[in-house]
Amino acid sequence: MSRPTGLAKTGGRQKGTQNKNTPEKKEQVEQFFHALIDDETEAKFWRYFMSGYVVDIQEDGTQRIIPIPLDPIKWSSFKRAVEYKRGMPIQPVVGKFEGEITVKVRHVGH
């Protein structure tokens, strides 16, 4: 049941009040995930999740390809960590919209 139009606001944050996800907190989250998953490690995981194989380099310099079964839980966790590393996860928008919708595009990568 939706709220009738025209009623005064009775709860929640006051208009103009910042929510808990401040720009500083978002920056801290990005820095945490950058430290957790550096670019080289991320690339290795992408190769694994896209192919199902891991390349193991031996002491003598030879490479060994090891097939590893894909785990959907690990894939979801990795995917979410990469989303946080690049900003915040994409939030689906649900509802009826009238007029213009502004989309902010942020550069990802180096």
BAFI-3210 file (N, C-alpha, C; in Angstrom, 3 decimals, decimal comma, padded with zeros to 6 digits):
// residues 110
n [1|2|3|4|5|6|7|8|9|10|11|12|13|14|15|16|17|18|19|20|21|22|23|24|25|26|27|28|29|30|31|32|33|34|35|36|37|38|39|40|41|42|43|44|45|46|47|48|49|50|51|52|53|54|55|56|57|58|59|60|61|62|63|64|65|66|67|68|69|70|71|72|73|74|75|76|77|78|79|80|81|82|83|84|85|86|87|88|89|90|91|92|93|94|95|96|97|98|99|100|101|102|103|104|105|106|107|108|109|110]
n.u [000,848|000,671|001,825|-000,435|-000,715|000,480|000,648|002,402|005,933|006,915|008,952|012,333|015,400|016,092|015,438|018,130|020,083|023,033|023,446|024,619|026,600|029,074|031,181|033,830|033,746|033,139|035,501|037,307|036,405|036,942|039,772|040,379|039,557|041,216|043,650|043,201|042,691|044,899|045,779|047,109|046,477|043,728|043,518|044,460|042,445|040,240|041,022|040,935|038,168|036,980|037,982|038,297|040,674|043,922|047,111|050,083|053,272|056,247|059,277|061,391|060,668|058,826|055,393|052,358|049,135|046,269|043,194|040,370|037,393|034,645|033,248|030,204|029,678|032,154|032,664|030,616|031,369|033,911|033,198|031,607|033,526|035,219|033,463|033,169|035,809|036,015|034,376|031,196|028,820|026,566|023,380|020,160|017,509|014,240|010,977|008,612|009,380|009,404|010,144|013,550|016,395|019,389|022,556|025,507|028,681|031,558|035,052|036,891|039,729|043,128]
n.v [-001,174|002,126|005,350|007,991|010,818|014,091|014,067|015,143|014,805|012,332|010,888|009,472|010,733|014,220|016,587|017,042|015,999|014,130|010,674|007,593|006,629|008,249|010,279|009,971|007,514|005,812|006,078|004,914|002,261|001,581|001,795|-000,250|-002,574|-002,340|-002,809|-005,397|-006,898|-006,753|-005,513|-007,492|-009,897|-009,822|-010,111|-012,742|-014,158|-013,501|-014,819|-017,458|-017,736|-017,320|-019,356|-021,734|-022,843|-022,870|-021,474|-022,811|-021,924|-023,601|-024,257|-024,646|-023,079|-024,053|-024,345|-025,370|-026,438|-026,366|-027,808|-026,569|-027,048|-024,849|-022,654|-021,409|-019,751|-018,705|-017,306|-015,350|-013,957|-012,984|-011,382|-009,429|-008,263|-007,089|-005,224|-003,493|-002,679|-001,081|001,004|001,223|-001,475|-002,020|-000,772|-001,954|-000,136|000,461|001,226|003,804|006,284|009,679|012,168|013,347|011,182|011,177|009,844|008,955|008,411|006,722|006,695|003,710|001,923|002,349]
n.w [000,000|-000,933|000,158|000,751|-001,438|-000,654|002,134|005,055|005,740|008,035|009,185|009,105|007,530|007,700|005,096|002,887|004,576|004,861|004,029|005,618|003,958|003,237|001,088|002,009|003,349|001,207|-000,263|001,549|001,496|-001,184|-001,138|000,686|-000,738|-002,961|-001,747|-000,880|-003,229|-005,540|-008,847|-010,368|-009,048|-009,332|-012,128|-012,423|-011,089|-012,751|-015,118|-014,185|-013,463|-015,934|-017,527|-016,039|-015,403|-013,827|-014,100|-013,183|-012,315|-012,396|-010,437|-012,207|-014,303|-016,104|-017,145|-015,699|-016,329|-014,459|-014,019|-012,325|-010,568|-011,060|-008,670|-007,750|-005,531|-004,774|-007,133|-007,060|-004,747|-005,483|-007,679|-006,431|-004,733|-006,623|-007,692|-005,485|-005,316|-007,519|-006,923|-005,954|-005,662|-008,389|-008,072|-008,495|-010,012|-009,211|-010,107|-011,129|-013,468|-014,306|-016,660|-016,992|-016,520|-014,851|-015,420|-013,892|-015,056|-014,290|-014,601|-014,912|-013,982|-015,101]
ca.u [000,000|001,505|001,471|-001,260|-000,040|000,140|000,889|003,691|006,944|006,820|010,082|013,521|016,326|015,600|015,845|019,484|021,005|023,834|023,266|025,831|027,622|029,713|032,269|035,022|033,564|033,258|036,932|037,929|036,028|037,725|041,165|040,445|039,491|042,429|044,705|042,844|042,816|045,674|045,409|047,658|045,664|042,414|043,654|044,560|041,106|039,411|041,406|040,408|036,711|036,555|038,446|038,244|042,026|044,938|048,448|051,051|054,637|057,137|060,584|062,264|060,151|057,762|054,034|051,442|047,746|045,518|041,753|039,744|035,944|034,170|032,347|029,380|029,767|033,420|032,495|029,804|032,181|034,929|032,544|031,205|034,741|035,683|032,539|033,549|037,120|035,813|033,392|030,174|028,054|025,449|022,115|019,051|016,534|012,900|009,954|008,164|010,120|008,898|011,147|014,902|017,168|020,798|023,412|026,891|029,607|032,853|036,147|037,427|041,016|044,278]
ca.v [000,000|003,319|006,482|008,958|012,050|015,310|013,975|015,678|013,815|012,047|010,105|009,408|011,858|015,519|016,915|017,577|015,322|013,090|009,340|007,045|006,363|009,505|010,097|009,479|006,079|005,130|006,062|003,914|000,934|001,358|001,559|-001,572|-003,617|-002,249|-003,488|-006,813|-007,515|-005,908|-005,740|-008,771|-010,963|-009,753|-010,683|-014,203|-014,671|-013,408|-015,922|-018,702|-017,808|-017,368|-020,575|-022,925|-023,354|-022,043|-021,761|-022,888|-021,856|-024,436|-023,677|-024,706|-022,166|-024,646|-024,029|-026,503|-025,984|-027,170|-027,538|-026,486|-026,857|-023,510|-022,588|-020,205|-018,877|-017,974|-016,373|-014,223|-013,189|-012,277|-010,361|-008,341|-007,581|-006,246|-004,086|-002,558|-002,137|-000,062|001,980|000,508|-002,353|-001,413|-000,994|-001,891|000,920|-000,038|002,245|004,554|007,529|010,662|013,180|012,914|010,427|011,467|008,715|009,360|007,378|006,913|005,996|002,575|001,472|003,261]
ca.w [000,000|-001,024|001,011|000,016|-001,860|000,081|003,577|005,493|006,094|009,470|009,693|008,258|007,583|007,257|003,742|002,787|005,485|004,210|004,596|006,240|002,936|002,863|000,117|002,703|003,602|-000,080|-000,580|002,428|000,989|-002,398|-000,757|001,303|-001,762|-003,777|-000,984|-000,801|-004,547|-006,451|-010,243|-010,846|-008,452|-009,979|-013,466|-012,267|-010,774|-013,952|-016,010|-013,607|-013,546|-017,324|-018,205|-015,195|-015,254|-013,181|-014,623|-012,090|-012,830|-011,598|-010,117|-013,384|-015,310|-016,913|-016,706|-015,573|-016,331|-013,500|-014,059|-011,006|-010,738|-010,726|-007,516|-007,915|-004,353|-004,910|-008,235|-006,576|-003,800|-006,245|-008,481|-005,533|-004,284|-007,730|-007,762|-004,430|-005,656|-008,552|-006,450|-005,196|-006,543|-009,102|-007,393|-009,445|-009,757|-009,459|-009,916|-012,300|-013,593|-015,256|-016,925|-017,298|-015,540|-015,021|-015,117|-013,703|-015,511|-013,635|-015,271|-014,165|-014,494|-015,026]
c.u [000,892|000,955|000,650|-000,471|-000,490|000,369|002,280|004,636|006,920|007,998|011,253|014,410|015,626|016,143|017,238|020,501|021,707|023,535|024,608|026,952|028,213|030,791|033,547|034,932|033,693|034,725|037,667|037,633|036,830|039,176|041,337|040,471|040,654|043,588|044,465|043,093|043,590|045,346|045,915|046,829|044,285|042,463|043,736|043,193|040,186|039,735|040,848|038,896|036,211|036,929|038,278|039,606|042,906|046,282|049,422|052,458|055,561|058,466|061,521|061,759|059,066|056,399|053,189|050,029|046,936|044,033|041,182|038,248|035,531|033,142|031,527|029,438|031,053|033,323|031,705|030,596|033,240|034,317|032,136|032,423|035,272|034,770|032,892|034,905|036,982|034,813|032,415|029,412|026,906|024,159|020,988|018,060|015,167|011,919|009,577|008,883|009,442|009,984|012,497|015,516|018,633|021,613|024,842|027,782|030,969|033,903|036,690|038,743|042,064|044,280]
c.v [001,234|004,433|007,484|010,234|013,218|015,244|014,515|014,544|013,610|011,269|010,145|010,623|013,140|015,799|017,545|016,917|014,184|011,737|008,817|006,775|007,680|009,251|009,565|007,977|005,287|005,020|005,022|002,500|000,617|001,047|000,177|-002,664|-003,535|-002,957|-005,002|-007,531|-006,556|-006,311|-007,078|-009,950|-010,999|-010,393|-012,212|-014,816|-014,589|-014,548|-017,244|-018,798|-017,858|-018,681|-021,848|-023,548|-022,348|-022,458|-021,685|-022,903|-022,601|-023,721|-023,658|-023,827|-022,741|-024,294|-025,278|-025,950|-026,939|-026,838|-027,561|-026,266|-025,445|-023,581|-021,305|-019,247|-018,057|-016,941|-015,144|-013,339|-012,366|-011,119|-009,158|-007,562|-006,648|-005,034|-003,043|-001,922|-000,985|001,011|001,276|-000,392|-001,593|-001,778|-000,926|-000,807|000,395|001,095|002,901|005,891|008,414|011,702|012,558|012,107|010,708|010,261|009,229|008,186|007,704|006,091|004,901|002,177|002,546|004,221]
c.w [000,000|-000,142|000,199|-000,284|-000,988|001,577|003,908|005,853|007,607|010,019|008,739|008,419|007,154|005,863|003,761|003,699|004,747|004,850|005,122|005,236|002,437|001,812|000,769|002,953|002,300|-000,491|000,266|001,936|-000,268|-002,062|-000,134|000,238|-002,740|-003,071|-000,948|-002,131|-005,443|-007,889|-010,782|-010,324|-009,102|-011,362|-013,408|-011,975|-011,985|-014,901|-015,498|-013,813|-014,988|-018,006|-017,374|-014,966|-014,519|-013,771|-013,453|-012,689|-011,865|-011,347|-011,325|-014,536|-016,194|-016,306|-016,695|-015,503|-015,466|-013,627|-012,632|-011,222|-010,290|-009,596|-007,615|-006,719|-004,406|-006,027|-007,774|-005,623|-004,520|-007,025|-007,615|-005,032|-005,372|-007,884|-006,706|-004,719|-006,643|-008,136|-005,547|-006,161|-007,210|-008,373|-008,413|-009,026|-010,155|-009,229|-011,223|-012,314|-014,623|-015,455|-017,208|-016,156|-015,845|-014,586|-015,017|-014,102|-014,945|-014,356|-014,364|-014,801|-014,400|-016,170]
res [m|s|r|p|t|g|l|a|k|t|g|g|r|q|k|g|t|q|n|k|n|t|p|e|k|k|e|q|v|e|q|f|f|h|a|l|i|d|d|e|t|e|a|k|f|w|r|y|f|m|s|g|y|v|v|d|i|q|e|d|g|t|q|r|i|i|p|i|p|l|d|p|i|k|w|s|s|f|k|r|a|v|e|y|k|r|g|m|p|i|q|p|v|v|g|k|f|e|g|e|i|t|v|k|v|r|h|v|g|h]
***
